[in-house]
C-alpha cells in the first residue's frame, strides 16, 4: 500500500491467516465444548445393574452438571431433591472405588437415588424402606439382596 493507493489489501498476510484460523478453532469450537461438558451437561453410558429397573446396562444418560455448579457458587436452587439421581465417585476405601477393564484400573462413576435429605431418618426393615417412620413404595429393598439396615439420620451437607 502506497500513499497514492488508498485501497487496503484484501487478504491479510499468510502468517496472520494461519494464526487466526487456529484461534477461531480453539475459541469457536473447543472452548465452548469444554465449558458445556464441564459446567452444563455431558453424556454417560450405564454399565452395571445396581439401579435396575430404573437404569439398565447400555442406557445413555444426559448428566446435568449445572445444578451442582449453581449450588457451589451460592446461587439458589433446590439441589439435591429427594428422588434425584446423583452421579459420584465412591470414596477410595470403598469396594466400588476402583474398577478394571483390559488391564487398566480406573475410578468409575456411581449412580444412586436420593432417598433421604439432611435430618431425615432412613432404615430398611423386612424388605421395606422406612423414611422418617413411614414406609416408601420402593420395590428393590424386598428383592432379597438388601439386608435390614438400622435407622440412620442423614447428616448435614458438607460445604466445599
Secondary structure, DSSP 8 states (H G I E B T S, - for coil): --TT-----SS--HHHHHHHHHHHHIIIIIHHHHHIIIIIEEEEE--SSTTTTTS-TT-EEEEE-HHHHHHHTT-----S-TT-EEEEE--TTSTTS-EEETTEEE--EEEEE----TT-EEEEETTEEEETTEE---GGGGSSSS--EEEEE-------
